[in-house]
């Protein structure tokens, strides 16, 4: 993989990660305000899926970005 391709991939992964984190916040806020329990549970399942997406994206970032991996390992 060329450096420019890697840079583009990392940028895409980071943007996706940011989007997923924003979605988690939005859906959790919505779940809190919903009165219907079925709707609340459905939105919470979406939050759980989004958290899985975050974990997968972080794994990819750790694999592709050596400096990021080092920072995570030393945090």
C-alpha positions in Angstrom: 0.0 0.0 0.0 1.4 3.4 -1.0 1.6 6.2 1.6 -1.1 8.3 -0.2 -3.4 5.3 -0.1 -2.7 4.7 3.5 -3.3 8.3 4.3 -6.6 8.2 2.5 -7.6 5.0 4.3 -6.8 6.4 7.7 -8.7 9.6 7.0 -11.7 7.6 6.0 -11.5 5.4 9.0 -11.2 8.4 11.4 -14.1 10.2 9.7 -16.2 7.0 10.1 -15.1 6.7 13.7 -16.1 10.3 14.4 -19.5 9.7 12.7 -20.2 6.6 14.8 -19.3 8.4 18.0 -21.6 11.3 17.2 -24.4 8.8 16.3 -23.9 7.0 19.7 -24.4 10.3 21.5 -27.4 11.2 19.4 -29.1 7.8 19.8 -28.4 7.6 23.5 -30.0 11.1 24.0 -33.0 9.9 22.0 -33.3 6.7 23.9 -33.3 8.7 27.2 -36.2 10.9 26.0 -38.4 8.1 24.5 -41.4 7.1 26.6 -42.2 3.9 24.7 -40.2 1.0 26.1 -40.1 -0.9 22.7 -38.8 2.2 21.0 -36.3 2.7 23.7 -35.0 -0.8 23.4 -34.8 -0.6 19.7 -32.7 2.6 19.8 -30.5 1.0 22.5 -29.8 -1.9 20.2 -28.7 0.6 17.6 -26.4 2.2 20.1 -24.9 -1.2 20.9 -24.3 -1.8 17.1 -22.7 1.6 16.8 -20.4 0.7 19.7 -19.4 -2.5 17.9 -18.6 -0.4 14.8 -16.4 1.9 16.9 -14.5 -1.1 18.2 -14.0 -2.5 14.7 -12.8 0.9 13.4 -10.4 1.3 16.3 -8.9 -2.1 15.6 -8.4 -1.2 12.0 -6.8 2.1 13.0 -4.4 0.3 15.4 -3.5 -2.1 12.6 -2.8 0.5 10.0 -1.5 3.4 12.1 1.6 2.4 14.0 1.9 5.6 16.0 -1.8 5.4 16.9 -1.3 1.9 18.1 1.7 3.0 20.2 -0.4 5.8 21.8 -3.2 3.4 22.7 -0.8 0.8 24.1 0.9 3.4 26.3 -2.3 5.2 27.4 
